[in-house]
Amino acid sequence: MEAQQQELQKHLSTELDFAQADAAERTRELTMASHRVAEYSRMVDRLKDIIADQQAQLQAAGE
């Protein structure tokens, strides 16, 4: 009985190690994705500024 319990504990410990490694990898992936989203958001903001500047120039040229 003791040997079975030790074997089960060893198996569960190994499963836990795999689950923790997987969680760490997924956390890294989510962090990288979050950084990409922030970068894309900054790019969109810059494009909006460029468009607004061009529209202002066109309006000024048309007046």
N, C-alpha and C positions, 0 to 999 in steps of 0.2 A: 504493500500500500504506500509506504514511504517513497519507494522508487518511482511509482506512478505519479505521485504528487510532485516530486522533483522534476520528472520529465515534463509534466504539464507546465510547471512553473518556468522551466527553461524555454519551452515552446512559446509561452505567452510573453516572456521577456524578449524573445527574438521578434515576435510579431509587433510588439511595442516599439522596438528599435526601428523596424521597417516603417511603421506608421509615422514615427517621429521624423525620420529622414524624408519621407514623402511630404509631410507637412512643411518641413523646412524648405524643400524644393518648390513647393507650390507658393509659399510665402515669398520666395525670391522672384518667382515668375510674376506674381501679383504686384510686387514692388516695381519691377521693371515695366510692367504694363502701365502702372500708375504714372511713372515718370514719362512714358511715351505720351499718355493722354495729356499731361501737363504741357509737354512740349508742343503737341498739336494745338492745344488751346492758345498758347502764346502765338503760334503761327497764324491762327485764325484772327486773333486780335490785331496782329501786324497787318494782315491783308485788309481787314476792315478799315484800319487807319489809312492805308494807301488808297483804298477806294474812296473814302471820305475826302481825302486831299485832292484826288483827281476830280471828283464831282465839284468841289469848291473851285478848282481851277477852271473847269468847263463853264461853271456859272459865271465866274468873273470874266471870262473871255467872251461870253455871250451878252454881257451887259453893256 
